[in-house]
Amino acid sequence: MKRSYLFVILSILICNNVSAQEASSEYQIFAKRFIENIKDNKKEALADQVVYPLNREYPIPDIIDKADFIKRYDEVFDANFKDEIIKSNPEKNWYDMGLRGIMLNKGSIWLDVDGRLTAVNYLSKFEIDLRKKLIAEQKNDLDASINYFQTPICILETAKFIIRIDDLGKNNYRFASWAIGKKMSEKPDMILYKGKLIVEGIGGNHQYEFANDKYTYECAIIILGEKNSPPARFTIYQGSKKILLQDAKIVSR
């Protein structure tokens, strides 16, 4: 299951002025349909046009299926967000982003080339409060050596390791790892600081890199990959030599 990295990646793309143009007539039809469904609160119709899982900003759980979407609809689409969508003009406020589909305004909503909902980059007050609560719970459950951070990024699990990445603030990323089977309430086997986020093109793929003497630890997140690509990969380099490569899954704890 892919985590909510889309929030980070889309923000980066927008800030870097990815070229956009007004939506084509076909895309405008998709936008109009979406607007009308929101206006009429057609939860069932909307739920049928979602690419699942619908990512929520970590550590809020993703929306996993149609039933989950309908259950959490009002938590995501609050009055302010509905107002933004309903008042939007398909010709002026929706933009053609090529293979990524179309976006509303600065990316609060993304529809793919078939008109399916792929991302909601908006947090309602309910979700903001829920996220704060979940982050506080995470900090309470972590070992004292790492129970401070600004934003939790992700937790990866490979055949041998549990890896946690957090943003300490101002894109200062921290890496913490444990041998598989250990708990994050235990002191990490390794902690690395000053990691870098590297974004690959506009497909969403990105990686976090951490240096430790002659070694580089790379955590790659695969948003757009081959058919059998894992959600993530963990690689260790000694200089330019690859000494370990493991597929990873993205987990919630």
VEXKOL-974604 format. One record per residue: residue number from 1; y, x, z of N, C-alpha, C, O, CB in turn. Coordinates in steps of 0.2 Angstrom, whole numbers. Glycine has a CB too. Layout:
% residues N
NUM Y X Z Y X Z Y X Z Y X Z Y X Z $
...
This chain:
% residues 253
1 -6 4 0 0 0 0 6 4 0 7 9 4 0 -5 6 $
2 11 3 -5 17 7 -5 22 4 0 23 -2 0 19 7 -12 $
3 25 9 3 30 7 8 37 6 5 37 6 -1 31 13 13 $
4 42 5 9 48 3 7 53 8 4 59 8 6 52 -1 12 $
5 50 13 1 54 19 -2 58 16 -7 63 20 -9 49 24 -5 $
6 57 10 -10 61 8 -15 68 7 -13 73 8 -17 59 1 -18 $
7 69 5 -7 76 5 -4 80 11 -5 86 11 -7 76 3 4 $
8 77 17 -3 80 23 -3 81 25 -11 87 27 -12 76 29 0 $
9 76 24 -15 76 27 -22 82 23 -26 85 26 -29 70 26 -25 $
10 82 16 -25 86 12 -29 93 14 -27 98 14 -31 85 5 -28 $
11 95 15 -20 101 17 -18 103 24 -21 109 24 -23 101 18 -10 $
12 99 28 -22 100 35 -25 102 34 -32 107 37 -35 94 40 -24 $
13 98 30 -36 99 29 -43 106 26 -44 110 28 -49 94 24 -46 $
14 108 21 -40 114 17 -41 120 22 -40 125 22 -43 115 11 -36 $
15 119 26 -34 125 30 -32 126 36 -38 131 38 -39 123 34 -26 $
16 120 37 -41 121 42 -47 123 39 -53 122 43 -59 114 46 -47 $
17 125 33 -53 127 30 -59 122 29 -65 124 31 -70 134 33 -62 $
18 116 27 -63 111 26 -68 114 21 -73 117 16 -71 105 23 -65 $
19 114 22 -80 117 18 -85 114 11 -84 108 10 -84 116 21 -92 $
20 119 6 -85 117 -1 -84 121 -5 -90 127 -3 -91 118 -4 -77 $
21 118 -10 -92 122 -15 -97 121 -22 -95 116 -23 -92 120 -13 -104 $
22 125 -26 -97 124 -33 -96 117 -36 -99 114 -33 -104 129 -38 -99 $
23 114 -40 -95 107 -42 -96 107 -46 -103 112 -49 -105 105 -47 -91 $
24 101 -45 -107 100 -48 -113 99 -56 -112 98 -58 -106 94 -45 -117 $
25 99 -59 -117 98 -67 -117 92 -68 -114 91 -73 -110 99 -70 -124 $
26 87 -64 -115 80 -66 -112 80 -64 -105 77 -68 -101 75 -61 -115 $
27 83 -59 -103 84 -57 -96 88 -62 -92 87 -64 -86 87 -50 -95 $
28 93 -65 -95 98 -70 -92 94 -76 -91 95 -80 -86 103 -72 -97 $
29 89 -78 -95 84 -84 -93 81 -83 -87 80 -87 -83 80 -85 -99 $
30 78 -77 -86 74 -75 -80 79 -76 -74 77 -78 -69 72 -68 -80 $
31 85 -73 -75 90 -73 -69 92 -81 -67 92 -83 -62 97 -70 -71 $
32 93 -85 -73 95 -92 -72 89 -95 -68 90 -99 -63 96 -95 -78 $
33 83 -94 -70 77 -97 -67 77 -95 -59 76 -99 -55 71 -95 -70 $
34 78 -89 -58 78 -86 -51 83 -90 -47 82 -92 -41 78 -79 -51 $
35 89 -90 -50 95 -93 -46 93 -100 -45 95 -102 -39 101 -92 -50 $
36 91 -104 -49 89 -111 -48 84 -112 -43 84 -116 -39 87 -114 -55 $
37 79 -108 -43 74 -108 -38 76 -107 -31 74 -110 -26 68 -103 -39 $
38 81 -102 -30 84 -101 -24 88 -107 -22 88 -109 -16 88 -94 -24 $
39 92 -109 -26 97 -115 -25 93 -121 -23 95 -124 -18 101 -117 -31 $
40 87 -122 -26 83 -128 -24 78 -127 -18 74 -131 -17 80 -131 -30 $
41 78 -120 -16 73 -118 -11 66 -120 -13 62 -122 -9 74 -122 -4 $
42 64 -118 -19 58 -119 -22 53 -113 -20 52 -108 -24 58 -120 -30 $
43 51 -113 -14 48 -107 -11 41 -106 -15 39 -100 -16 46 -108 -4 $
44 38 -111 -17 31 -110 -20 32 -107 -27 29 -102 -29 28 -117 -21 $
45 37 -109 -31 38 -107 -37 41 -99 -37 38 -95 -41 44 -111 -41 $
46 45 -98 -32 47 -91 -31 41 -86 -29 40 -81 -32 52 -90 -26 $
47 37 -89 -25 31 -85 -22 26 -83 -28 23 -78 -28 27 -89 -17 $
48 26 -88 -33 21 -87 -39 24 -81 -43 21 -79 -48 20 -93 -43 $
49 31 -79 -43 34 -75 -47 35 -68 -43 40 -65 -45 40 -78 -50 $
50 31 -66 -39 32 -60 -35 27 -55 -36 21 -57 -37 33 -62 -27 $
51 29 -49 -37 24 -43 -37 23 -41 -30 27 -38 -27 27 -37 -42 $
52 16 -42 -28 15 -40 -21 11 -34 -20 8 -32 -25 10 -46 -18 $
53 12 -30 -15 16 -32 -9 24 -31 -11 26 -27 -14 14 -28 -3 $
54 28 -36 -8 35 -35 -8 37 -31 -3 37 -33 3 38 -42 -8 $
55 40 -25 -4 42 -20 1 48 -23 5 53 -26 3 44 -14 -2 $
56 47 -21 12 53 -22 16 54 -16 19 50 -11 19 51 -28 22 $
57 60 -15 22 62 -8 24 58 -6 30 58 -10 36 70 -8 26 $
58 55 -1 30 51 2 35 54 2 42 60 5 42 47 8 33 $
59 52 0 47 45 -2 49 43 -9 48 38 -11 51 42 1 55 $
60 48 -13 45 46 -20 44 40 -21 40 40 -18 35 52 -24 41 $
61 35 -25 42 29 -25 37 31 -28 30 35 -32 30 24 -30 41 $
62 27 -26 25 28 -28 19 26 -36 18 22 -38 23 24 -24 14 $
63 28 -39 14 26 -46 12 20 -45 8 20 -43 2 31 -51 9 $
64 14 -47 10 8 -45 7 5 -50 2 2 -48 -3 2 -44 12 $
65 7 -57 2 4 -61 -3 9 -68 -3 14 -68 1 -3 -63 -1 $
66 7 -73 -7 10 -79 -7 11 -82 -1 17 -85 1 7 -83 -12 $
67 6 -83 3 7 -87 9 12 -83 14 16 -86 18 0 -87 13 $
68 12 -77 14 16 -73 18 23 -73 16 28 -74 20 14 -65 18 $
69 24 -74 9 31 -74 7 34 -81 9 40 -81 11 31 -74 -1 $
70 30 -86 8 32 -93 10 34 -93 18 39 -96 20 27 -99 8 $
71 30 -90 22 31 -90 29 37 -87 31 41 -89 35 25 -87 32 $
72 39 -81 27 44 -77 29 50 -78 25 55 -74 25 42 -70 29 $
73 50 -83 20 55 -84 16 62 -84 19 67 -81 17 54 -90 12 $
74 63 -88 24 70 -89 27 72 -83 31 78 -82 33 69 -95 32 $
75 67 -79 33 69 -73 36 72 -68 32 76 -64 34 63 -69 40 $
76 70 -68 25 73 -63 20 79 -66 17 84 -63 16 67 -62 15 $
77 78 -73 15 84 -76 11 88 -80 16 87 -86 16 81 -80 5 $
78 92 -77 19 97 -81 24 102 -84 20 103 -83 14 99 -76 30 $
79 107 -88 23 112 -91 20 117 -87 16 119 -88 10 116 -95 25 $
80 118 -81 19 123 -76 15 120 -74 9 123 -73 4 125 -71 20 $
81 113 -72 9 110 -69 3 109 -75 -2 110 -73 -8 103 -66 5 $
82 107 -81 0 107 -86 -5 113 -87 -8 114 -89 -14 104 -92 -1 $
83 119 -87 -4 125 -88 -7 127 -83 -12 130 -84 -18 131 -88 -2 $
84 125 -76 -11 126 -71 -16 123 -73 -23 125 -72 -28 124 -64 -13 $
85 116 -75 -22 112 -76 -28 114 -82 -31 115 -82 -38 105 -77 -25 $
86 116 -88 -28 118 -94 -31 124 -93 -35 125 -96 -40 118 -99 -26 $
87 129 -89 -32 135 -89 -35 135 -83 -41 141 -83 -44 141 -87 -30 $
88 130 -80 -42 130 -75 -47 130 -78 -54 127 -83 -55 124 -70 -46 $
89 133 -74 -58 133 -76 -65 128 -72 -69 129 -66 -69 140 -75 -68 $
90 123 -75 -72 118 -71 -76 121 -67 -81 118 -61 -83 113 -76 -79 $
91 127 -68 -84 130 -64 -89 134 -58 -87 134 -53 -90 134 -68 -94 $
92 136 -59 -80 141 -54 -78 138 -50 -72 141 -45 -71 147 -57 -76 $
93 134 -53 -68 132 -50 -62 125 -47 -62 122 -44 -57 132 -55 -56 $
94 121 -49 -68 114 -46 -68 114 -41 -74 117 -42 -79 109 -52 -70 $
95 111 -35 -72 111 -29 -77 105 -27 -79 100 -27 -76 115 -24 -73 $
96 104 -25 -86 98 -23 -89 98 -15 -87 102 -11 -89 99 -23 -97 $
97 92 -14 -84 91 -7 -81 85 -4 -85 81 0 -82 89 -7 -74 $
98 84 -6 -91 78 -3 -95 72 -5 -93 70 -11 -92 79 4 -96 $
99 67 0 -92 60 -2 -90 60 -4 -83 55 -7 -81 56 5 -91 $
100 65 -3 -79 65 -6 -72 66 -13 -72 65 -16 -67 70 -2 -68 $
101 68 -16 -77 70 -23 -78 77 -25 -77 81 -21 -80 66 -27 -72 $
102 79 -30 -73 86 -31 -71 87 -32 -64 83 -33 -60 87 -38 -75 $
103 94 -30 -62 96 -30 -55 102 -35 -55 106 -35 -59 97 -23 -53 $
104 102 -38 -49 108 -42 -47 113 -37 -43 111 -33 -39 106 -47 -42 $
105 119 -37 -46 125 -33 -43 123 -26 -42 121 -23 -47 127 -36 -36 $
106 123 -23 -36 121 -16 -35 114 -15 -33 112 -10 -30 126 -13 -30 $
107 110 -20 -35 102 -19 -34 100 -23 -28 94 -22 -25 101 -12 -32 $
108 103 -29 -26 101 -33 -20 94 -36 -22 90 -38 -18 106 -38 -18 $
109 94 -38 -29 88 -41 -31 86 -37 -38 90 -35 -42 89 -49 -33 $
110 79 -36 -39 76 -33 -45 71 -38 -47 66 -40 -44 74 -26 -43 $
111 71 -39 -54 66 -43 -58 63 -38 -63 67 -34 -66 69 -49 -61 $
112 57 -38 -64 54 -34 -69 55 -37 -76 58 -42 -77 47 -33 -68 $
113 52 -33 -81 54 -36 -88 50 -42 -90 51 -45 -95 51 -30 -93 $
114 46 -45 -85 43 -51 -86 46 -56 -82 44 -62 -81 35 -51 -85 $
115 51 -55 -78 55 -59 -74 52 -60 -67 54 -65 -63 55 -66 -77 $
116 47 -56 -65 44 -56 -58 49 -52 -53 51 -47 -55 37 -53 -58 $
117 49 -55 -47 53 -52 -42 49 -45 -39 43 -46 -37 54 -57 -36 $
118 52 -40 -40 49 -33 -38 52 -30 -32 49 -26 -28 49 -28 -44 $
119 58 -32 -30 62 -29 -24 67 -33 -22 71 -36 -26 64 -22 -26 $
120 68 -33 -15 74 -37 -12 77 -31 -7 74 -29 -2 71 -43 -8 $
121 82 -29 -9 86 -23 -6 92 -26 -2 97 -25 -2 88 -18 -11 $
122 90 -31 3 94 -34 7 91 -35 14 85 -37 14 97 -41 4 $
123 94 -34 19 92 -36 26 96 -41 29 102 -41 30 91 -30 30 $
124 92 -47 31 96 -52 35 97 -50 42 94 -45 44 91 -59 34 $
125 101 -54 46 102 -52 53 95 -52 56 94 -48 61 107 -57 56 $
126 91 -57 55 84 -57 58 80 -50 57 77 -48 61 80 -63 55 $
127 80 -48 50 77 -42 49 80 -36 52 76 -31 54 76 -41 41 $
128 87 -36 52 90 -30 55 88 -30 63 87 -24 65 98 -31 55 $
129 88 -35 66 86 -35 73 79 -34 74 77 -30 79 87 -42 76 $
130 74 -36 69 67 -35 70 66 -27 69 62 -24 72 63 -39 65 $
131 70 -24 64 69 -17 63 71 -13 69 67 -8 70 73 -15 56 $
132 76 -15 72 79 -11 78 73 -11 83 72 -6 87 85 -14 80 $
133 70 -17 84 65 -18 89 59 -14 88 56 -11 92 63 -26 89 $
134 57 -14 81 51 -10 79 52 -3 80 47 1 82 49 -12 72 $
135 58 0 78 60 7 79 60 9 86 57 14 88 66 8 76 $
136 62 5 91 62 6 98 55 6 100 54 11 105 66 1 102 $
137 51 2 98 44 2 100 40 9 98 37 12 101 40 -4 97 $
138 42 11 92 39 17 89 41 23 94 37 27 95 41 18 82 $
139 48 23 95 50 29 99 47 29 106 45 34 109 58 28 100 $
140 46 23 109 43 23 115 35 25 115 33 27 120 43 15 118 $
141 32 24 109 25 26 109 24 33 107 18 36 107 22 22 104 $
142 29 37 105 28 44 102 29 49 108 32 48 113 34 45 97 $
143 26 55 107 27 60 111 34 62 112 38 61 107 22 66 109 $
144 36 64 118 43 66 120 46 71 115 52 71 114 44 68 127 $
145 42 75 112 44 80 107 47 78 101 51 81 97 39 85 106 $
146 45 71 99 48 69 93 50 61 93 51 58 88 42 69 88 $
147 51 59 99 53 52 100 61 51 99 64 46 102 51 50 107 $
148 64 55 95 71 54 93 72 55 86 69 60 83 76 59 97 $
149 75 50 83 76 51 75 81 45 74 82 40 78 70 50 71 $
150 84 45 68 89 40 66 85 35 62 86 29 63 94 43 62 $
151 81 37 57 77 32 53 70 35 52 69 40 50 81 32 46 $
152 65 30 53 58 32 52 57 31 44 59 26 41 53 28 55 $
153 54 36 41 53 36 34 46 34 32 45 29 28 54 43 31 $
154 41 37 35 34 35 33 29 38 37 30 43 40 32 36 25 $
155 23 36 37 17 39 40 11 39 35 10 34 32 14 35 47 $
156 9 45 34 4 47 29 -3 48 32 -3 52 38 6 52 24 $
157 -8 46 30 -15 48 32 -19 51 27 -20 48 22 -18 42 36 $
158 -22 57 28 -26 60 23 -33 61 26 -34 58 32 -24 67 21 $
159 -38 64 23 -44 65 26 -44 69 32 -49 69 36 -49 68 21 $
160 -39 74 33 -39 78 38 -33 77 43 -33 80 49 -39 85 36 $
161 -27 74 41 -21 74 44 -18 67 45 -19 63 41 -16 79 41 $
162 -14 66 50 -9 61 51 -2 64 50 -1 69 54 -10 57 57 $
163 2 62 46 8 65 45 14 60 46 13 54 43 9 68 38 $
164 19 62 50 24 57 51 31 61 48 32 66 50 25 55 58 $
165 35 57 44 41 60 42 47 55 45 47 49 44 41 60 34 $
166 52 58 48 58 54 50 64 58 48 64 64 46 58 54 58 $
167 69 54 47 76 56 46 80 57 52 81 52 56 80 52 40 $
168 82 63 54 85 64 60 93 63 60 96 63 64 84 71 63 $
169 95 61 54 102 60 52 105 64 47 103 70 47 106 60 58 $
170 109 62 42 112 65 37 106 69 33 107 75 31 116 71 40 $
171 101 65 31 96 68 27 92 74 30 90 78 26 98 69 20 $
172 92 75 36 89 80 39 82 78 41 81 75 46 92 83 46 $
173 77 79 37 70 76 37 66 81 42 66 87 41 67 75 31 $
174 62 77 46 57 81 50 50 79 49 48 73 47 59 79 58 $
175 45 84 49 38 83 48 34 84 54 36 89 58 36 88 42 $
176 30 80 56 26 81 62 19 79 59 18 74 56 28 76 68 $
177 14 83 62 7 82 59 2 82 65 3 86 70 5 86 54 $
178 -4 79 65 -9 79 70 -16 79 66 -16 77 60 -9 72 74 $
179 -21 82 69 -27 81 66 -30 74 66 -28 71 71 -32 86 70 $
180 -33 72 61 -36 65 60 -39 64 67 -44 68 69 -40 64 54 $
181 -38 58 69 -42 56 76 -37 56 82 -38 53 87 -48 60 77 $
182 -32 60 81 -27 61 87 -22 55 87 -22 52 81 -24 67 87 $
183 -19 54 92 -14 49 92 -7 52 92 -6 57 94 -15 44 99 $
184 -2 48 90 5 50 89 8 51 96 14 53 97 9 46 84 $
185 5 48 101 8 49 108 6 55 111 9 57 116 5 43 112 $
186 2 59 107 0 66 109 5 71 105 8 69 101 -7 68 107 $
187 6 77 108 10 82 105 8 84 98 2 85 98 11 88 110 $
188 12 84 93 10 86 87 7 93 86 9 97 90 16 85 82 $
189 3 94 82 0 100 80 5 105 77 5 111 78 -6 100 76 $
190 10 102 73 15 105 69 21 101 69 20 95 67 12 108 62 $
191 27 104 69 33 101 68 37 105 64 38 111 65 37 99 75 $
192 40 102 58 44 106 54 51 102 53 51 96 53 41 107 47 $
193 56 106 52 63 103 52 66 104 45 64 109 41 67 105 57 $
194 72 101 44 76 103 38 72 102 31 73 106 27 79 110 38 $
195 69 96 31 65 95 25 70 92 19 75 90 21 60 90 26 $
196 68 93 13 72 90 7 69 85 4 63 84 3 73 96 2 $
197 73 80 2 70 74 -2 72 76 -10 77 77 -12 74 68 0 $
198 66 76 -14 67 77 -21 65 71 -25 59 68 -24 63 83 -23 $
199 69 68 -29 68 62 -33 66 64 -40 70 68 -43 74 58 -33 $
200 61 61 -43 59 63 -50 61 57 -54 58 52 -54 51 64 -50 $
201 66 59 -59 68 54 -64 70 47 -61 72 47 -55 62 53 -68 $
202 69 42 -64 71 35 -62 65 30 -61 65 24 -59 75 32 -67 $
203 59 33 -61 53 29 -60 51 28 -52 48 23 -51 47 33 -62 $
204 55 31 -48 54 30 -41 50 35 -37 50 36 -31 51 23 -40 $
205 46 39 -41 42 45 -38 47 50 -34 52 51 -37 38 48 -43 $
206 45 52 -28 49 56 -24 45 60 -20 39 58 -18 55 53 -21 $
207 47 66 -17 43 70 -12 48 73 -7 54 74 -8 39 75 -16 $
208 45 74 -1 48 78 4 45 84 5 39 85 5 47 73 11 $
209 49 90 5 47 96 5 49 100 12 55 99 13 49 100 -1 $
210 45 103 15 46 107 21 44 114 20 38 116 19 43 103 27 $
211 48 119 22 47 126 22 45 129 29 48 127 34 53 130 19 $
212 40 133 29 38 136 35 35 143 33 30 144 32 32 132 39 $
213 40 148 34 38 155 32 36 155 25 40 153 21 33 158 37 $
214 30 157 23 28 158 16 25 152 14 23 151 8 23 164 16 $
215 25 146 18 21 140 16 26 135 14 32 134 17 17 138 22 $
216 24 130 10 28 124 8 24 118 9 18 118 6 31 125 1 $
217 26 113 13 22 107 14 25 102 10 31 100 11 21 106 22 $
218 22 99 5 24 94 1 21 87 2 15 86 1 24 96 -7 $
219 25 82 3 22 75 4 25 71 -2 31 69 -2 24 72 11 $
220 21 70 -7 23 66 -13 22 59 -12 16 57 -11 20 69 -19 $
221 27 54 -14 26 47 -14 26 45 -21 30 46 -25 31 44 -10 $
222 20 41 -23 19 39 -30 20 32 -30 17 28 -28 12 41 -32 $
223 26 30 -33 28 24 -35 26 22 -42 23 16 -43 36 23 -34 $
224 26 26 -46 24 25 -53 20 30 -55 22 36 -57 31 24 -58 $
225 13 29 -55 8 34 -57 3 31 -62 4 26 -65 5 36 -51 $
226 -3 35 -62 -8 33 -67 -12 27 -63 -11 25 -57 -13 39 -68 $
227 -17 24 -67 -20 18 -64 -24 19 -58 -23 15 -53 -25 16 -69 $
228 -27 25 -57 -30 27 -51 -27 31 -46 -30 35 -42 -37 30 -53 $
229 -20 32 -47 -16 36 -43 -16 34 -35 -16 28 -34 -9 37 -45 $
230 -17 38 -31 -16 36 -24 -9 35 -22 -4 36 -26 -19 42 -19 $
231 -7 31 -16 0 30 -15 4 36 -13 10 36 -14 0 25 -8 $
232 0 42 -11 4 48 -9 -1 54 -10 -7 53 -10 7 47 -2 $
233 2 60 -10 -2 66 -10 1 71 -5 7 71 -4 -3 69 -17 $
234 -3 75 -2 -1 80 3 -3 87 0 -9 88 -1 -3 79 10 $
235 1 91 -1 0 98 -4 3 103 0 9 103 3 2 98 -11 $
236 -1 109 1 2 115 4 2 120 0 -4 122 -4 -2 116 11 $
237 7 124 -1 8 130 -5 9 136 -1 12 136 4 13 129 -10 $
238 5 141 -3 7 148 0 10 152 -6 7 154 -10 0 152 2 $
239 17 153 -5 21 155 -11 20 150 -17 22 144 -16 18 162 -13 $
240 18 152 -22 17 148 -28 10 145 -29 8 141 -33 19 151 -34 $
241 5 147 -24 -2 146 -25 -3 139 -21 -1 139 -15 -6 152 -22 $
242 -6 135 -24 -8 129 -20 -15 130 -16 -20 132 -19 -10 123 -26 $
243 -14 129 -10 -20 130 -6 -23 124 -3 -29 124 0 -18 135 0 $
244 -20 118 -3 -23 112 -1 -20 106 -5 -14 106 -6 -22 111 7 $
245 -24 102 -7 -22 96 -10 -26 90 -8 -32 90 -9 -22 96 -18 $
246 -23 85 -5 -26 79 -2 -23 73 -4 -17 72 -3 -27 79 6 $
247 -27 68 -6 -24 61 -7 -22 58 0 -25 60 5 -29 56 -11 $
248 -17 54 0 -15 51 6 -14 43 5 -12 41 0 -9 54 9 $
249 -15 40 10 -13 33 10 -7 32 15 -6 36 20 -19 28 13 $
250 -3 27 14 3 26 18 1 20 23 -1 15 21 9 24 13 $
251 2 22 29 0 17 34 6 15 39 11 18 39 -6 20 39 $
252 4 10 42 9 7 47 6 8 54 0 6 55 11 0 46 $
253 10 10 59 7 11 66 12 8 71 10 8 77 7 19 67 $
